[in-house]
Amino acid sequence: MEAKAFANNIRISPRKVRIVANLVRGKNVGDALAILRHTPKHASRVVEKTLRSAMANAENNHDMNVNQLYVSTIFVDAGPTLKRIHPRSRGQAFSIFKRTSKLTVKVSERE
C-alpha cells in the first residue's frame, strides 16, 4: 500500500529539484523531514511540503502508521517550459527558457 502526493508546475528547474529529491530517497519520513529542514536549497521547501502531504494522505486515507513510513519513491519530471525573449544588439533576440517541474512523492509502511 502506497500513499502519493504531487506538486505540479514548480517554478524551479527539474535539475535543481532532483538534487534535493536524491537526498531523501529511501529514508524514514522523520529523517527525511530533518534533512529537508536543514538543506539550504529553495527546492527543499517544496519537497518538504509535498512529503508532508503524502504523509497526511497515508494517515487519513489509508490508515497507515506515520511512525513506520518511509519515502519509497520520489521523482521529478519536467513540466511545461515558459519561453521568453531577451532582446540583443542589432535587432537579434535570444531565447530564455524558464523551466518548471513536476514532483511525485510516494510513501509506504516498513514491514
C-alpha positions, 0 to 999 in steps of 0.5 A: 500500500502506497500513499502519493502526493504531487506538486505540479508546475514548480517554478524551479528547474527539474535539475535543481529539484532532483538534487534535493529529491536524491537526498531523501530517497529511501529514508524514514519520513522523520529523517527525511523531514530533518534533512529537508529542514536543514538543506539550504536549497529553495527546492527543499521547501517544496519537497518538504511540503509535498512529503508532508502531504503524502504523509497526511494522505497515508494517515487519513486515507489509508490508515497507515502508521506515520511512525513506520513510513518511509519515502519509497519513491520520489521523482521529478519530471519536467513540466511545461517550459515558459519561453521568453525573449531577451532582446540583443544588439542589432535587432537579434533576440535570444531565447530564455527558457524558464523551466518548471517541474513536476514532483511525485512523492510516494510513501509506504509502511516498513514491514 
